[in-house]
Amino acid sequence: MSLALATLLYEWRRYMAAVVALAFSGLLVLAQVGIFVGIGKGFTAQIDRASADIMVLAPGAKALFSGPQGLPRRFIPLVYSHPEVTQVAPLDFSGGRFQNILTPEQQVKAQAAAKKGGKGGGPGGGTRKSEFVNLTVIDAIPGYVTVPTDYSPSMIEALRRPFAVAVDDTALKRLGVKKGDKALYNGKTIYVAVVTHGYPNIIQPMLVVSRDTLRMLGEADTGQRVGPLMVKISDPSRAEIVAAQLNKKGEGKFRAWTRQELADANASSMLDDQIIGIILGFSAFLGLLIGVIITWQTLRGAIMANIKEFASLRALGVSMGDLRNIVLELSFWVGIVGVLAAGLLTWVVSLVAAAGGVPMAFPPLLIVVVAIFLIVIAMLSGFLSLGVLKNSQPADLLR
């Protein structure tokens, strides 16, 4: 075992402040990026979990909601003509005003609470709610391209009924409904037939309806242009090849993406937003500043506390260059422990966020970048602490 690692193991209390500073610096960046990316995935969860292997977007689109929107309807048979394509369906979105409907008993409770100046209870507990919601569409057919893979046959069957909607469990309290309740959507009566899990959206609640229900609500897209096309192929392992062939066939009139390629583009699009970029840049700068200062002072104090040991090494003939290498190696190991601590803290925070219905997602590339960022902070702090070694004079051992 190297002297630097042994020092860290046996005198870990001296370096705990540096490890904690690095851990919270990493958490500061990871948590914010995780929330922003998670918000984006909340909008696209219905698509990311569908059985589609390829998505066809308008040319020039940089992500699902970034760039030109919509395609001519005539492209559907063009995509279908590929021999490996088995299903093609347009993705349809809508949005409107959602209001819960109170039963007579709930109205009595609401009136009593209003007189007392209080608030109603939980989902369906007697409070009148009004929220703007987004609608997304599935074709209520088991195994169809627009249906998420975690939808059970009973859920799909329930959504086949007219005016049936699915709501995520994290949105029930916000909308003031529970399973089986009726509500109003743009003045038309709907009812909550399905409660889903794992589709949180902290910006706007998302309702899922069948394509037939959307048509009965009068909001189906029946014009000459349709939304992005969801494509299912016979062999999902050939998605990249088929996407390239469709792009060649389209001659620039559309662009085919694999599902993973589009998911990565959606995450990057969220992080490329100017406001989000400013927030993350400031967080990274703040994390760098705090991490360097605290880690530097901690390492400097630890080296000063062990200055006699360093003087003894010099008296034994160890060169100043080797002592500097020991300090830098010690800084590196402090950085490694800080990375592990940051990962543990971020995992705990993500569990707490998930329990509260806040989605978080962490792109692998981001985790690698933050890990390198923390190690660089530790190494920079170690470099700034090298000046203390000048006090390790062998003559001081005689005092």
C-alpha positions as CSV (number, residue, x, y, z in Angstrom):
1,M,0.0,0.0,0.0
2,S,1.3,3.4,-0.9
3,L,2.1,5.9,1.9
4,A,-0.5,8.4,0.6
5,L,-3.3,5.8,0.7
6,A,-2.2,4.5,4.1
7,T,-2.2,8.0,5.4
8,L,-5.8,8.6,4.2
9,L,-7.0,5.3,5.7
10,Y,-5.4,5.7,9.1
11,E,-6.0,9.5,9.5
12,W,-9.3,9.7,7.6
13,R,-10.8,12.1,10.2
14,R,-8.3,14.8,9.1
15,Y,-9.5,14.6,5.5
16,M,-13.3,14.1,6.1
17,A,-14.0,17.8,5.6
18,A,-12.4,17.7,2.1
19,V,-14.4,14.6,1.2
20,V,-17.6,16.2,2.4
21,A,-16.9,19.3,0.4
22,L,-16.2,17.4,-2.8
23,A,-19.3,15.2,-2.2
24,F,-21.6,18.3,-1.9
25,S,-19.9,20.0,-4.8
26,G,-20.8,17.0,-7.0
27,L,-24.3,16.8,-5.5
28,L,-24.9,20.4,-6.4
29,V,-24.2,19.8,-10.0
30,L,-25.7,16.3,-10.3
31,A,-28.9,17.1,-8.6
32,Q,-29.7,20.1,-10.7
33,V,-28.8,18.3,-14.0
34,G,-30.8,15.3,-12.8
35,I,-33.9,17.4,-12.2
36,F,-33.7,19.2,-15.5
37,V,-33.1,16.0,-17.5
38,G,-35.8,14.2,-15.4
39,I,-38.3,17.0,-16.3
40,G,-37.6,16.4,-20.0
41,K,-38.0,12.7,-19.6
42,G,-41.3,13.3,-17.8
43,F,-42.6,14.8,-21.1
44,T,-41.3,11.9,-23.2
45,A,-41.8,9.0,-20.9
46,Q,-44.8,7.8,-22.9
47,I,-42.6,7.6,-26.0
48,D,-39.4,6.3,-24.4
49,R,-41.3,3.3,-23.1
50,A,-43.3,2.6,-26.2
51,S,-42.5,-0.4,-28.3
52,A,-41.5,1.8,-31.2
53,D,-38.0,1.1,-32.6
54,I,-37.8,4.2,-34.8
55,M,-39.2,7.7,-34.7
56,V,-39.7,9.7,-37.9
57,L,-39.5,13.5,-37.4
58,A,-39.5,16.5,-39.7
59,P,-36.2,17.4,-41.4
60,G,-34.2,19.8,-39.3
61,A,-35.7,18.6,-36.0
62,K,-33.0,18.5,-33.3
63,A,-35.2,16.7,-30.7
64,L,-38.8,15.7,-30.2
65,F,-39.9,19.2,-29.2
66,S,-37.0,21.1,-30.8
67,G,-37.1,22.3,-34.4
68,P,-39.8,21.9,-37.1
69,Q,-42.9,20.0,-36.1
70,G,-45.2,17.8,-38.0
71,L,-45.1,15.7,-41.2
72,P,-47.3,15.4,-44.3
73,R,-49.7,12.5,-43.8
74,R,-48.6,11.0,-47.2
75,F,-45.3,10.0,-45.6
76,I,-47.1,7.2,-43.6
77,P,-47.4,4.8,-46.6
78,L,-43.9,5.8,-47.7
79,V,-42.5,4.6,-44.4
80,Y,-44.8,1.6,-44.4
81,S,-43.4,0.5,-47.8
82,H,-40.1,-0.6,-46.2
83,P,-40.2,-4.4,-46.0
84,E,-39.1,-4.6,-42.4
85,V,-41.6,-2.1,-41.1
86,T,-44.6,-3.8,-39.4
87,Q,-46.5,-0.9,-37.8
88,V,-46.6,2.9,-38.3
89,A,-48.7,5.3,-36.2
90,P,-48.6,9.1,-35.8
91,L,-48.1,10.5,-32.4
92,D,-50.9,12.9,-31.4
93,F,-50.8,15.5,-28.6
94,S,-53.3,17.9,-27.2
95,G,-53.9,20.0,-24.1
96,G,-56.7,21.8,-22.3
97,R,-58.3,22.7,-19.0
98,F,-59.0,20.0,-16.5
99,Q,-61.5,20.4,-13.7
100,N,-62.6,17.8,-11.2
101,I,-66.3,17.1,-10.4
102,L,-67.3,17.0,-6.8
103,T,-69.9,14.6,-5.6
104,P,-72.7,16.0,-3.4
105,E,-70.9,14.7,-0.3
106,Q,-67.6,16.4,-1.4
107,Q,-69.5,19.6,-2.1
108,V,-70.8,19.6,1.5
109,K,-67.3,19.1,2.7
110,A,-65.9,21.8,0.5
111,Q,-68.6,24.3,1.8
112,A,-67.9,23.3,5.4
113,A,-64.1,23.8,4.8
114,A,-64.7,27.1,3.1
115,K,-66.7,28.4,6.1
116,K,-63.9,27.3,8.5
117,G,-61.3,28.7,6.2
118,G,-59.6,25.3,5.8
119,K,-58.6,23.2,2.9
120,G,-59.9,19.9,1.5
121,G,-58.2,16.6,1.9
122,G,-56.2,14.4,-0.5
123,P,-57.3,13.1,-3.9
124,G,-61.0,13.6,-4.4
125,G,-61.2,15.0,-0.8
126,G,-63.6,17.8,-1.6
127,T,-61.5,20.5,-3.2
128,R,-62.3,22.0,-6.5
129,K,-59.2,21.9,-8.8
130,S,-58.6,23.5,-12.2
131,E,-55.3,22.7,-14.0
132,F,-54.0,22.9,-17.6
133,V,-53.1,19.3,-18.7
134,N,-51.4,17.7,-21.6
135,L,-52.9,14.8,-23.5
136,T,-51.0,12.1,-25.3
137,V,-52.5,9.3,-27.4
138,I,-52.1,5.6,-27.6
139,D,-53.9,3.1,-29.9
140,A,-55.6,0.9,-27.3
141,I,-54.4,-2.4,-28.9
142,P,-52.2,-4.7,-26.9
143,G,-48.6,-4.7,-28.3
144,Y,-49.3,-1.8,-30.7
145,V,-46.5,0.6,-31.5
146,T,-47.8,3.5,-29.4
147,V,-48.5,1.5,-26.3
148,P,-45.9,1.6,-23.5
149,T,-44.5,-1.8,-22.8
150,D,-45.4,-1.6,-19.1
151,Y,-49.1,-1.2,-19.8
152,S,-51.0,-4.3,-18.8
153,P,-53.8,-5.7,-21.0
154,S,-56.4,-4.6,-18.4
155,M,-55.1,-1.1,-18.5
156,I,-55.3,-1.1,-22.3
157,E,-58.8,-2.5,-22.2
158,A,-59.9,0.2,-19.7
159,L,-58.7,2.9,-22.0
160,R,-60.7,1.5,-24.9
161,R,-63.9,2.7,-23.3
162,P,-65.1,6.1,-24.5
163,F,-63.8,9.1,-22.6
164,A,-61.5,7.0,-20.4
165,V,-58.2,8.6,-19.3
166,A,-55.1,7.4,-17.5
167,V,-53.5,9.6,-14.9
168,D,-50.2,9.1,-13.1
169,D,-50.4,8.5,-9.3
170,T,-48.2,11.6,-8.7
171,A,-50.9,13.9,-10.3
172,L,-54.0,12.6,-8.5
173,K,-53.7,15.0,-5.6
174,R,-52.9,17.9,-7.8
175,L,-55.9,17.2,-10.0
176,G,-58.2,16.4,-7.0
177,V,-59.3,13.0,-8.4
178,K,-58.9,9.3,-7.8
179,K,-59.6,6.2,-9.9
180,G,-63.2,6.0,-11.0
181,D,-63.8,9.8,-10.6
182,K,-65.4,11.9,-13.3
183,A,-63.9,15.2,-14.4
184,L,-64.2,17.9,-17.1
185,Y,-61.8,18.3,-19.9
186,N,-62.4,21.4,-22.0
187,G,-66.1,21.2,-20.8
188,K,-66.5,17.6,-21.7
189,T,-67.0,14.8,-19.2
190,I,-64.2,12.2,-18.9
191,Y,-63.4,9.7,-16.1
192,V,-60.2,8.3,-14.6
193,A,-60.1,4.7,-15.7
194,V,-56.4,3.9,-15.1
195,V,-53.8,5.1,-12.6
196,T,-50.3,4.7,-13.9
197,H,-47.0,4.6,-12.0
198,G,-43.6,6.0,-13.0
199,Y,-44.8,8.8,-15.3
200,P,-44.4,11.9,-13.1
201,N,-44.5,15.3,-14.6
202,I,-43.9,18.3,-12.3
203,I,-44.6,20.9,-14.9
204,Q,-48.0,19.9,-16.2
205,P,-50.0,16.7,-15.5
206,M,-50.2,14.3,-18.4
207,L,-53.3,12.4,-19.4
208,V,-53.3,9.4,-21.6
209,V,-56.3,8.7,-23.8
210,S,-57.0,6.4,-26.7
211,R,-57.1,7.7,-30.3
212,D,-60.8,7.2,-30.4
213,T,-61.4,9.2,-27.2
214,L,-59.3,12.0,-28.6
215,R,-61.5,12.0,-31.7
216,M,-64.7,12.1,-29.5
217,L,-63.2,15.0,-27.6
218,G,-63.0,16.8,-31.0
219,E,-59.2,17.3,-30.8
220,A,-57.9,14.5,-33.1
221,D,-55.5,15.7,-35.8
222,T,-57.3,14.8,-39.0
223,G,-55.6,17.3,-41.3
224,Q,-53.0,16.8,-44.0
225,R,-50.2,17.0,-41.4
226,V,-49.5,14.6,-38.5
227,G,-47.2,14.5,-35.6
228,P,-44.0,12.4,-35.4
229,L,-44.4,8.8,-36.7
230,M,-43.7,5.9,-34.4
231,V,-42.4,2.9,-36.3
232,K,-42.1,-0.7,-35.3
233,I,-39.9,-3.1,-37.2
234,S,-39.7,-6.9,-37.3
235,D,-36.2,-7.1,-35.9
236,P,-35.4,-4.3,-33.3
237,S,-31.7,-5.1,-33.4
238,R,-31.7,-3.7,-37.0
239,A,-33.1,-0.3,-35.9
240,E,-30.0,1.6,-36.9
241,I,-29.8,0.0,-40.4
242,V,-33.5,0.4,-41.1
243,A,-33.4,4.1,-39.9
244,A,-30.5,4.8,-42.3
245,Q,-32.4,3.1,-45.1
246,L,-35.5,5.2,-44.4
247,N,-33.5,8.3,-44.4
248,K,-32.1,7.4,-47.8
249,K,-35.5,6.6,-49.0
250,G,-37.0,9.9,-47.7
251,E,-34.4,11.9,-49.6
252,G,-34.2,14.6,-46.9
253,K,-38.0,15.0,-46.6
254,F,-37.9,13.5,-43.1
255,R,-35.4,12.1,-40.7
256,A,-35.7,8.7,-39.0
257,W,-34.2,8.3,-35.5
258,T,-33.6,5.2,-33.4
259,R,-35.4,5.4,-30.1
260,Q,-32.2,5.6,-28.1
261,E,-30.8,8.3,-30.5
262,L,-33.9,10.4,-30.0
263,A,-33.8,9.9,-26.2
264,D,-30.2,11.1,-26.1
265,A,-31.1,14.1,-28.3
266,N,-34.0,15.0,-26.0
267,A,-31.7,15.0,-23.0
268,S,-29.1,17.1,-24.7
269,S,-31.8,19.6,-25.9
270,M,-32.9,20.1,-22.3
271,L,-29.3,20.9,-21.2
272,D,-28.7,23.2,-24.2
273,D,-31.4,25.6,-23.1
274,Q,-29.9,29.0,-22.5
275,I,-31.4,29.5,-19.0
276,I,-30.6,26.0,-17.9
277,G,-27.1,26.4,-19.2
278,I,-26.6,29.6,-17.2
279,I,-28.0,27.9,-14.0
280,L,-25.8,24.8,-14.5
281,G,-22.7,26.9,-15.3
282,F,-23.2,29.0,-12.1
283,S,-23.6,25.8,-10.1
284,A,-20.5,24.3,-11.5
285,F,-18.5,27.5,-10.8
286,L,-19.9,27.6,-7.2
287,G,-19.1,23.9,-6.7
288,L,-15.6,24.5,-8.0
289,L,-15.0,27.5,-5.8
290,I,-16.4,25.9,-2.6
291,G,-14.7,22.6,-3.4
292,V,-11.3,24.1,-4.0
293,I,-11.3,26.4,-1.0
294,I,-12.4,23.8,1.5
295,T,-10.4,21.0,0.1
296,W,-7.3,23.1,-0.1
297,Q,-7.6,24.3,3.5
298,T,-8.3,20.8,4.7
299,L,-5.3,19.3,2.9
300,R,-3.1,22.2,4.0
301,G,-4.1,21.7,7.6
302,A,-3.6,17.9,7.4
303,I,-0.1,18.3,5.9
304,M,0.8,20.9,8.6
305,A,-0.3,18.4,11.3
306,N,2.0,15.8,9.8
307,I,4.9,18.2,9.1
308,K,7.2,16.3,11.4
309,E,6.6,13.0,9.6
310,F,7.4,14.8,6.3
311,A,10.6,16.2,7.9
312,S,11.5,12.7,9.0
313,L,11.2,11.5,5.4
314,R,13.4,14.2,4.2
315,A,16.0,13.3,6.9
316,L,15.9,9.8,5.6
317,G,16.8,11.1,2.1
318,V,13.4,11.4,0.4
319,S,13.6,14.2,-2.1
320,M,11.2,17.1,-2.2
321,G,9.9,15.9,-5.5
322,D,8.9,12.6,-4.0
323,L,7.2,14.4,-1.1
324,R,5.2,16.5,-3.6
325,N,4.2,13.3,-5.4
326,I,2.9,11.9,-2.1
327,V,0.8,15.0,-1.5
328,L,-0.6,14.9,-5.1
329,E,-1.4,11.1,-4.8
330,L,-3.1,11.8,-1.4
331,S,-5.2,14.5,-3.2
332,F,-6.1,12.0,-5.9
333,W,-7.3,9.4,-3.4
334,V,-9.3,12.2,-1.6
335,G,-10.9,12.9,-4.9
336,I,-11.8,9.3,-5.5
337,V,-13.4,9.0,-2.1
338,G,-15.2,12.3,-2.8
339,V,-16.6,10.9,-6.0
340,L,-17.9,7.8,-4.3
341,A,-19.5,10.0,-1.5
342,A,-21.1,12.3,-4.2
343,G,-22.6,9.2,-5.9
344,L,-24.0,7.9,-2.6
345,L,-25.5,11.3,-1.7
346,T,-27.0,11.7,-5.2
347,W,-28.5,8.2,-5.0
348,V,-30.2,9.1,-1.7
349,V,-31.5,12.4,-3.0
350,S,-32.9,10.6,-6.1
351,L,-34.8,8.2,-3.9
352,V,-36.3,11.0,-1.8
353,A,-37.2,12.9,-5.1
354,A,-38.8,9.8,-6.5
355,A,-40.9,9.4,-3.3
356,G,-42.1,13.0,-3.8
357,G,-43.0,12.5,-7.4
358,V,-40.0,14.5,-8.7
359,P,-38.3,12.8,-11.7
360,M,-34.6,12.7,-11.9
361,A,-32.3,11.2,-14.6
362,F,-28.6,11.1,-14.9
363,P,-26.9,10.7,-18.4
364,P,-23.8,8.4,-18.1
365,L,-21.7,11.0,-19.8
366,L,-22.7,13.6,-17.2
367,I,-21.7,11.3,-14.4
368,V,-18.2,10.8,-15.9
369,V,-17.8,14.5,-16.4
370,V,-18.7,15.3,-12.8
371,A,-16.4,12.6,-11.5
372,I,-13.5,14.0,-13.5
373,F,-14.5,17.5,-12.3
374,L,-14.3,16.4,-8.6
375,I,-10.9,14.7,-9.1
376,V,-9.6,17.9,-10.8
377,I,-10.8,19.9,-7.8
378,A,-8.9,17.6,-5.4
379,M,-5.7,17.6,-7.5
380,L,-5.8,21.4,-7.8
381,S,-6.3,21.7,-4.0
382,G,-3.3,19.4,-3.5
383,F,-1.2,21.5,-5.9
384,L,-2.0,24.6,-3.9
385,S,-1.0,22.8,-0.7
386,L,2.5,21.9,-1.9
387,G,4.0,25.1,-0.5
388,V,3.5,23.8,3.0
389,L,6.2,21.2,2.4
390,K,8.8,23.9,2.6
391,N,8.3,23.9,6.3
392,S,9.4,20.2,6.5
393,Q,13.0,21.0,7.4
394,P,15.0,18.1,9.1
395,A,16.6,20.5,11.5
396,D,13.2,21.2,13.0
397,L,13.2,17.6,14.4
398,L,16.0,18.7,16.8
399,R,13.9,21.5,18.4
